[in-house]
Amino acid sequence: MTWFFLSLLSIFAIATAELTQQHLLNAKNSLDEKSSTVFTLLFQTLVVFPLIFIFGEAHNIFSVFDRDILPKILLVTFISYFSIIFYFKSFKVKNISVSTIFVSFSAIVSTFLGIIFFSESTSYLKFLGIGLILIAIILINYKKVIIERNHFYGLIAGFIFGIAYTIDKSIVLDIDPLVYMFWLFLIISVWGFFFSGKSIFKAVRDKRAFPFKSIIVSGLGYVLYNLFTFIAYRNGGEVGRVDAINNAEVFLIILFEFFILRHTEGTARKLLSAGLAIAGILILGFVG
């Protein structure tokens, strides 16, 4: 598969994961963002572990302990833990499409870092494609926007994500994506218990019914999203381009809000925004 097609698949995976995570975090007697982060990641770890053996990568499972790779993994897992906390916290709102505007700032950061560390392209068409997607995301919520305090956590998450995605690419170019995903999810979970162990155990004890279904659906979505994204990097995808395309998942969320939640206001603006985003994606995939 080409990096572009893999990026398109990742859009559907991340949209499913985010919608499920929003439901999980906003449900009655819901988990807090720290507990949700840890248990979602632990489930992802359990999903990926057997896949390493199924796809014949068991002999590479300890390849992450290379002296050049391990420091990168410790760094990216450390910052990713906090970025995911902020990311999930930005979902504790009425409208997560606004959160995605702030999270999409990661595309600017990753594009800039990709040029510096991977000598990625600097063509005008590339910047045009990324710009169209970002403009479309902003336009989708231009009118009647209600900004909640938790939305701003998405901005912090986006900045850190941009850094993390760049480190991710540098790692998966050297080791198998499934092996990396296993250690990535596991070590971030460990950081979670290290920083918030008491609150996590307390959150579980206080719950009458643990949200297994939401954890499973969200976890599977994030597994597929990471897998498609990492393979896209290995197949030649630039970190800035892939990140920008992934941010277009907001339009799947908008479709969900339109058809399921009946948020029908601003239909013309949404169609225009979708058109701009599609144009940006096509430029990134075929022209830029």
Residue pairs with C-beta under 8 A, 6 or more apart in sequence:
1 231
1 235
2 235
3 231
3 232
3 233
3 235
3 236
3 237
3 242
4 232
4 237
4 245
4 284
4 285
4 286
6 228
6 229
6 231
6 232
6 235
6 237
7 228
7 229
7 232
7 237
7 241
7 242
7 245
7 246
7 285
8 245
8 281
9 224
9 228
10 224
10 225
10 228
10 229
10 232
10 242
10 245
10 246
11 245
11 246
11 248
11 249
11 252
12 249
12 252
13 221
13 222
13 224
13 225
13 228
14 221
14 222
14 225
14 246
14 249
15 221
15 249
15 252
15 253
15 256
16 217
16 218
16 221
17 217
17 218
17 219
17 220
17 221
17 222
17 225
18 91
18 96
18 100
18 221
18 249
18 253
19 96
19 253
19 256
20 214
20 217
20 218
20 221
21 36
21 40
21 88
21 91
21 214
21 218
22 91
22 96
23 214
24 30
24 31
24 36
24 211
24 214
24 215
24 218
25 31
25 32
25 33
25 36
25 88
25 91
25 92
26 91
26 92
27 211
27 214
29 207
29 208
29 209
30 36
30 211
31 39
31 203
31 207
31 211
32 199
32 203
33 85
33 88
33 89
33 91
33 92
34 85
34 192
34 196
34 199
34 200
34 203
35 196
35 199
35 200
35 203
35 204
36 88
36 215
37 81
37 84
37 85
37 88
37 188
37 192
38 189
38 192
38 193
38 196
38 200
39 215
40 215
40 218
40 219
40 222
41 84
41 185
41 186
41 188
41 189
41 192
41 219
42 185
42 186
42 189
43 215
43 216
43 219
44 181
44 185
44 219
44 222
44 223
45 182
45 185
45 186
45 189
47 219
47 220
47 223
48 178
48 181
48 182
48 185
48 223
49 182
51 178
52 58
52 61
52 176
52 178
52 179
52 182
55 178
57 176
57 178
57 179
60 175
60 176
60 179
61 179
61 182
63 69
63 175
63 176
63 179
64 70
64 73
64 175
64 179
64 180
64 183
66 174
68 174
69 171
69 174
69 175
72 167
72 170
72 171
73 171
73 180
73 183
73 184
73 187
74 187
75 167
76 164
76 167
76 168
76 171
76 184
77 184
77 187
77 188
77 191
78 191
79 160
79 163
79 164
80 160
80 164
80 184
80 188
81 188
81 191
81 192
81 195
82 160
83 156
83 157
83 160
83 161
83 164
84 157
84 188
86 153
86 154
86 156
86 157
86 160
87 103
87 153
87 154
87 157
87 161
89 150
89 153
90 96
90 99
90 102
90 103
90 150
90 151
90 152
90 153
90 154
90 157
91 99
91 150
92 150
93 99
93 148
93 150
93 151
94 146
94 148
95 141
95 146
95 257
96 253
97 140
97 141
97 250
97 253
97 254
97 257
98 141
98 145
98 146
98 147
98 148
98 151
98 154
99 150
99 151
99 153
99 154
100 137
100 154
100 247
100 249
100 250
100 253
101 137
101 138
101 140
101 141
101 154
101 250
102 151
102 152
102 153
102 154
102 155
102 157
102 158
103 154
103 155
103 157
103 158
103 161
103 247
104 133
104 134
104 137
104 158
104 244
104 247
104 250
105 155
105 158
105 159
105 162
106 157
106 158
106 159
106 161
106 162
106 165
106 243
106 247
107 130
107 133
107 134
107 162
107 240
107 243
107 244
107 247
108 130
108 134
108 162
109 158
109 159
109 161
109 162
109 163
109 166
110 161
110 162
110 163
110 165
110 166
110 239
110 240
110 243
111 120
111 127
111 130
111 239
111 240
111 241
111 243
111 244
112 162
112 240
113 162
113 163
113 166
113 239
114 120
114 166
114 169
114 238
114 239
114 240
115 121
115 122
115 240
117 166
117 170
118 166
118 169
118 170
118 238
118 239
120 238
120 239
120 240
121 238
121 288
123 288
125 283
125 287
125 288
126 238
126 240
126 241
126 283
126 284
126 288
128 280
128 283
128 288
129 241
129 244
129 279
129 280
129 281
129 282
129 283
129 284
129 287
129 288
130 240
130 241
130 244
130 280
130 284
131 280
132 276
132 277
132 279
132 280
132 283
133 244
133 245
133 247
133 248
133 276
133 277
133 280
133 281
133 284
134 244
134 247
135 276
136 248
136 251
136 273
136 274
136 275
136 276
136 277
136 280
137 247
137 248
137 250
137 273
137 277
139 269
139 272
139 273
139 276
140 250
140 251
140 254
140 269
140 270
140 273
142 269
143 266
143 269
144 265
144 266
162 243
165 239
165 242
165 243
166 239
168 180
168 229
168 230
168 233
168 239
169 233
169 239
171 180
172 180
172 230
172 233
172 234
173 233
173 234
177 226
177 227
177 230
177 231
177 234
178 227
180 230
181 223
181 226
181 227
181 230
184 226
192 200
193 200
204 210
225 246
229 242
229 246
232 242
233 239
233 242
241 284
241 288
244 280
244 284
245 281
245 284
245 285
248 277
248 280
248 281
251 273
251 274
251 277
254 270
254 274
257 263
258 264
258 267
258 270
